[in-house]
Amino acid sequence: MKPPIQADGAPMDDPLFADPPPPDASRLKKLILDIGDGVRERWSRQSPNLALEPIERRAVVERFLATILAQRHSPDTRITPEMAAFHHVMADLRERLTIDQFFSTFSLLYWSVREELKSHVMASHELLWLFQAISQAIDSVLWESAKEWSLERELTNQLKDELTGLYRIASAIITDPELDEVLATVVEEISTLLGADFCALLQPVEENEAFLEIKSLKNQGGEIEKSLLFSLEAGGIVAQAYKSGETQRAIVSAVSENEPTLEGLGFKHLIAAPLKVQNRILGVACAANRDEKRRFGESHAYLLSTICSQAAASIWNAQLFESNARISLDLVLTLAQALDARDSYTHNHSTNVAGIAKKLATEMKLPQEDIDEIFVSGLLHDIGKIGIADAVLHKPGALNRAERQLMMQHPAKGAQIIQPVRGLRAVIPGIRHHHERWDGSGYPDRLAGEDIPLPARILGLADAFDVMCHHRVYRRARTKEEIAEDLHQSSGKQFDPTVV
């Protein structure tokens, strides 16, 4: 039922629709004090499983009733000190209960107050006023609770997204052997989690450490070349983060387009963090937005620093691995050259075989890891000859039976020499079996067909090809046509037809 309307559209004054007058102050106070114990008893009976001590139940009821009493002096319950105190009590309950438990508990409290009021004799207008005061108090608590839970859901979703992003980065670091792919994942996650228009990972230029170059980049809504270099001398937020080792944030008020800095690219709000591990600065991760309103806060700075710690560890490990691999390869090359130097007729033979085998493996589209292992196998394929006497190794004529038996031991001896070297065990099959033949008449294990490891089949062909290309004391070098004919004739006998 709506109040009657006047001619000008305003509601008419009507006692039926007026707010009920509040009860007398002294009577209201006495009533509130009288119903306190009854409310607590009803509420306890209706919610026996609620994990609240009696003193805590008393505090909740007293705050609630005090809020109702304060309504007499304030038309807006939400701003009274009593309501503020009640909100504090309710906030503590929200932290300890699920949403369903909280609403159930609160509903039972409301019901307990209402039922207790009904059991007291009072005028209808007093009861109506009390119910309105209770409703306003409840509306205030529910509104505050809804706002709080909305914020909590937002923060929970944000945290979930951040943890998911960090997990994807960690997963990429563990499972992806390619550093470029890891860095691309890192940039993608930074851009998503920070809501950035631009994101990049930068590292010092090897030839000129006064500049940082972009290793991975994501840019939305503009064209930025990956070849762009950032000057450390020109300053700017990227240089500050690199030099200080601390996360930096900045708002750009004036653009200096001529300077090779992030500020000169037209962005309004910037953030940059160092890629730091073991007190070493490996580079910088930076993000930027074109809209000045989309600023980066403390939470963004903390998140970016966390991501950078993961990325820096990955870069550091990759650099160590690359350095160790380079050192290992240099040692292998040195050893191969030392072996070749023992015989003037086989000078550079190991290096040649390795190069030919690498080309064959590449043409066969083998995985890069397999190609690298085959190359190292080629360098070391004759390492077993280190145990063969120079008199046999350098003999100008044909070898006798005993000498041939001794020479035929070098693949197995080579495998034995490499076996203790953990980092080179993957190349042992190629070394041991590079003199096996497709028809099973080779040595040392007389393997045949596909029982011969593929690296060994490739090395066997590369070894024979290089031998045929060069002069030996017992025969001249073959022409290209002769070599092609020999390989064709030996396909399916000595060599794997798929390799030939």
Secondary structure as UniProt FT lines:
FT   TURN            7..8
FT   HELIX           15..17
FT   HELIX           25..46
FT   TURN            48..49
FT   HELIX           54..70
FT   TURN            71..73
FT   HELIX           77..79
FT   HELIX           81..96
FT   HELIX           99..118
FT   HELIX           124..175
FT   HELIX           179..194
FT   STRAND          198..204
FT   TURN            209..210
FT   STRAND          211..219
FT   TURN            226..227
FT   STRAND          229..231
FT   TURN            233..234
FT   HELIX           237..244
FT   STRAND          248..251
FT   TURN            257..258
FT   HELIX           262..265
FT   STRAND          269..277
FT   TURN            278..279
FT   STRAND          280..289
FT   TURN            292..293
FT   HELIX           298..341
FT   HELIX           344..346
FT   TURN            347..348
FT   HELIX           349..363
FT   TURN            364..365
FT   HELIX           368..380
FT   TURN            381..382
FT   HELIX           383..387
FT   HELIX           390..393
FT   HELIX           401..407
FT   TURN            408..409
FT   HELIX           410..418
FT   TURN            419..420
FT   HELIX           422..427
FT   HELIX           428..432
FT   TURN            433..435
FT   TURN            438..439
FT   HELIX           449..451
FT   HELIX           454..469
FT   TURN            473..474
FT   HELIX           480..490
FT   TURN            492..494
FT   TURN            497..499
//
